[in-house]
């Protein structure tokens, strides 16, 4: 653990703090104009752009503008993030409820939100979300016959989508009324909706169709090819609703100079700024380049910038090059996990106990490569970092690390609160670890449950894992059962997705 204390002193790759936000004047004006109208009529805005362009940083700025700016609106902000783990139905919306519950209990907003009508709306929405997820979310997890891992599921009353929409819409109407009476506007912020399930996107689309006065709903969506159909679907769905889309593009040279000065104390001349505008114009690339210059003790001249950029295959290479070797090993060992990373699973993956777990958390924060989430879990500071780590893993290393992850989840499952996250993570890790016996049973079982919940995309992904597992095992009976289930689910989908996570 001692050698991890070596630090690079770089700027974090997490979304920019609002006080260090740079440029984007036109985009800020567009969002400010939308915010100014939200008191009279509820408003929605989609912030879109390729990865690393600054969408989450813009949400940080908006949250500060609504809640924290001195002399500003001083209004509540509810925020949630969608993570890359298919099947987490409505988890982001449930996190919005938790955020609202925390705001209602706070001294700052309690006088506005801690009223019986809001308490009842929160309780009702939470109950409906829980019942809707009951067919797929286990109340417990346990090993069976030492080989299979099964979910213990509740027998709850069937709750349809209409009840979910009604409960969340009533919650927003109640929140809007409280905001209007107090002269406030509540901001509801959702990050990375391109990763959301079809259920979540449907709810988002229906909600933004008729937002009540006093509510601003802003969400981000990644536009890069290969990010799934999330952006194309969302853009098509909101086009006819009159919702504003704020698209982010590469930063211009004056914005690049501002970023260099404000965040790195760099004075960047026009020649260097011009090169950066052409070759590294998104904030993520700029941060990796500026961190590399600082770590090497180089001035931000055009020549030095050109050398730094030419020396890396991709921007993430620069981010990892400056890390001490033990921290690089941590990034490799943790990259197979699905965010958010529970601390007990991280400690298990890194074989840490006791005081070393606390030191681990400190070192991860200081590295700039990881970030701590509001619930105490962790994630890579930027998804591009985790994607890079996964691409760099050899096949054998990936199998070994997934086997370790599966073992960690099996040993810790009784102590982890996110039961559905545990079950879906375990199903993926067992498959990627090539533990096909366990993987086939678990993926087939929960695939059927997602099919019954009408999340057919997730059901098909899980069932196709079971098909592949049965083929690898040479189990004809299991293969026939998995193929029958797959064929039934395919009839409900437009086309089969890939097997991978």
C-alpha positions, -999 to +999 in steps of 0.1 A: +000+000+000+029+024+007+040+026-029+005+038-039+012+071-022+032+083-051+010+110-068+010+126-101-007+158-090-030+159-121-064+174-125-092+148-121-109+134-152-143+136-134-168+162-146-156+197-140-165+215-108-189+244-117-165+271-105-139+258-131-164+254-160-150+270-191-165+283-224-198+272-239-213+307-236-239+300-263-249+267-248-252+283-213-274+310-227-297+284-243-300+265-211-305+297-190-333+308-213-350+274-209-346+276-171-361+311-171-393+297-187-397+268-163-415+287-136-444+294-159-444+262-180-424+231-172-394+227-195-371+199-207-337+200-225-315+173-239-277+179-238-261+157-264-226+151-278-198+126-282-180+111-252-157+135-234-173+166-248-184+179-213-221+169-210-218+159-173-198+191-166-226+211-180-250+193-157-227+203-128-229+239-139-267+237-141-270+222-107-249+250-092-269+276-111-302+263-097-291+255-062-259+271-050-251+303-069-251+332-043-281+354-051-294+328-074-325+306-074-315+286-043-338+258-055-337+220-050-318+198-075-326+161-079-299+142-098-292+106-109-269+088-133-276+058-155-248+032-155-238+006-181-256-024-167-286-035-187-316-045-166-315-019-139-351-009-145-360+025-131-329+026-108-321+062-118-357+073-112-356+056-078-324+075-071-342+107-079-368+098-053-340+093-028-326+127-036-360+143-031-364+125+002-330+139+013-339+174+002-372+171+021-354+162+053-328+190+050-329+222+069-325+241+036-356+229+018-376+212+045-399+242+049-409+238+012-409+200+007-415+185+042-453+186+038-477+157+041-487+158+004-451+155-007-444+127+018-473+107+006-464+112-031-428+100-024-441+070-004-465+061-032-440+064-060-414+045-041-439+017-034-450+015-071-414+014-083-406-014-059-436-035-069-429-030-106-394-043-101-404-072-078-407-098-106-370-092-114-355-078-082-348-105-056-354-100-020-324-122-013-297-142-029-284-176-019-264-205-033-283-237-043-266-271-041-233-254-039-234-248-077-262-224-087-269-189-074-306-181-073-326-151-065-353-153-039-382-133-054-412-117-038-447-125-048-459-089-051-491-077-068-486-071-105-481-034-112-483-022-148-464+007-165-495+029-162-493+029-124-456+038-126-462+067-149-492+079-129-471+078-096-441+097-110-463+122-129-482+130-097-450+133-078-437+159-103-470+178-102-469+179-064-432+191-065-441+217-092-469+231-070-446+235-040-420+252-062-445+276-077-459+286-043-424+293-031-412+310-063-387+283-070-379+260-099-367+224-091-341+209-115-344+172-123-311+160-138-305+126-155-270+117-168-263+092-196-298+083-207-284+066-238-277+037-214-312+036-201-336+007-206-365+010-230-387+012-199-368+042-185-368+059-219-405+054-222-411+070-188-388+099-196-405+105-229-440+104-213-429+127-184-414+154-206-445+154-227-464+175-201-441+188-174-458+209-147-448+246-140-419+248-116-399+218-131-369+218-154-358+184-166-324+182-182-308+150-194-276+140-212-272+116-241-241+103-258-241+105-296-211+083-305-216+054-329-215+022-309-232+037-279-263+017-287-296+030-301-302+053-271-295+086-287-312+079-320-343+066-301-344+096-277-339+121-305-367+107-325-390+105-295-385+141-284-384+157-319-422+162-321-425+173-284-408+207-290-380+198-266-347+218-270-316+198-278-283+215-269-256+199-289-220+202-277-191+203-302-153+207-299-141+237-280-128+267-299-094+281-293-104+310-270-123+284-249-092+262-249-070+290-237-096+297-209-095+261-198-058+260-197-055+292-177-084+285-152-077+248-145-039+246-150-025+281-148-012+277-184-007+306-207-014+291-241-005+310-273-026+311-304-004+285-323-008+259-295-045+267-291-050+262-329-033+228-329-054+217-299-086+230-316-078+208-346-066+176-328-079+176-292-109+199-289-130+181-264-124+186-227-114+150-220-086+151-246-075+186-234-073+175-198-052+144-207-029+166-228-025+193-201-020+168-173+008+152-194+025+185-200+023+193-163+036+159-152+066+162-176+073+198-166+067+211-201+054+245-212+023+244-233+040+254-266+029+242-299+059+219-303+054+203-268+017+199-274+024+182-308+049+158-292+025+148-264-003+141-288+019+122-312+032+100-284-002+084-275-024+061-295-055+076-278-061+102-251-066+076-223-030+064-228-018+098-215-040+095-185-026+061-175+010+068-185+016+090-155+001+066-129+024+047-105+025+010-114+004-002-084-024+022-093-023+010-129-027-025-115-058-014-095-074+001-126-069-032-145-083-053-117-114-031-112-122-023-148-142-056-152-167-044-126-200-028-135-204+007-119-213+017-093-185-004-075-195-014-039-165-008-016-166-045-002-163-058-038-134-034-046-116-044-014-121-081-023-108-076-058-077-059-045-073-082-015-074-054+010-087-055+046-091-032+076-073+001+075-060-006+040-096-002+027-098+033+040-064+041+024-076+026-008-105+050-009-081+080-003-057+069-030-084+064-055-098+099-049-063+114-052-055+096-084-079+115-106-088+082-123-117+073-100-146+093-084-167+087-053-204+086-059-230+101-036-240+068-022-205+059-012-197+036-041-171+043-068-167+045-105-140+055-130-138+093-132-149+091-169-164+061-188-137+065-215-111+054-189-129+022-180-136+015-217-098+019-224-089-004-196-112-031-208-099-030-243-064-034-231-071-066-211-059-098-226-085-125-230-069-147-203-066-117-179-102-108-185-113-144-177-093-144-145-105-111-133-142-119-140-138-152-121-124-132-091-153-107-094-179-135-095-163-151-064-163-117-046-200-112-053-208-147-042-190-142-009-204-107-003-240-110-017-256-111+018-240-078+028-247-058-003-278-036-006-283-034-043-297-069-049-306-065-086-272-050-093-256-080-075-276-105-095-270-089-129-233-083-122-229-119-111-247-132-142-223-113-164-191-121-145-199-159-144-204-158-182-172-138-189-153-161-165-164-190-187-180-206-157-207-219-180-225-242-156-235-214-132-238-189-159-264-209-179-287-215-150-286-179-136-289-161-170-317-184-181-337-178-149-334-141-147-338-138-185-372-153-182-381-129-154-371-099-175-392-113-204-422-114-181-414-078-170-415-069-208-378-058-208-372-079-238-339-064-248-323-074-214-342-108-215-327-116-249-292-106-239-293-128-208-309-157-226-284-156-254-257-160-227-275-191-216-276-204-251-238-199-255-232-214-221-252-245-230-233-249-262-200-247-244-212-273-219-225-296-246-258-299-227-284-306-253-314-304-230-303-271-215-295-258-250-330-267-263-346-250-233-325-218-238-332-217-275-369-221-270-369-192-245-347-171-269-371-177-298-401-166-277-383-134-267-371-126-302-407-124-313-410-094-290-379-076-302-369-059-334-336-078-336-312-097-314-285-077-296-250-090-289-242-114-262-216-092-244-224-068-216 
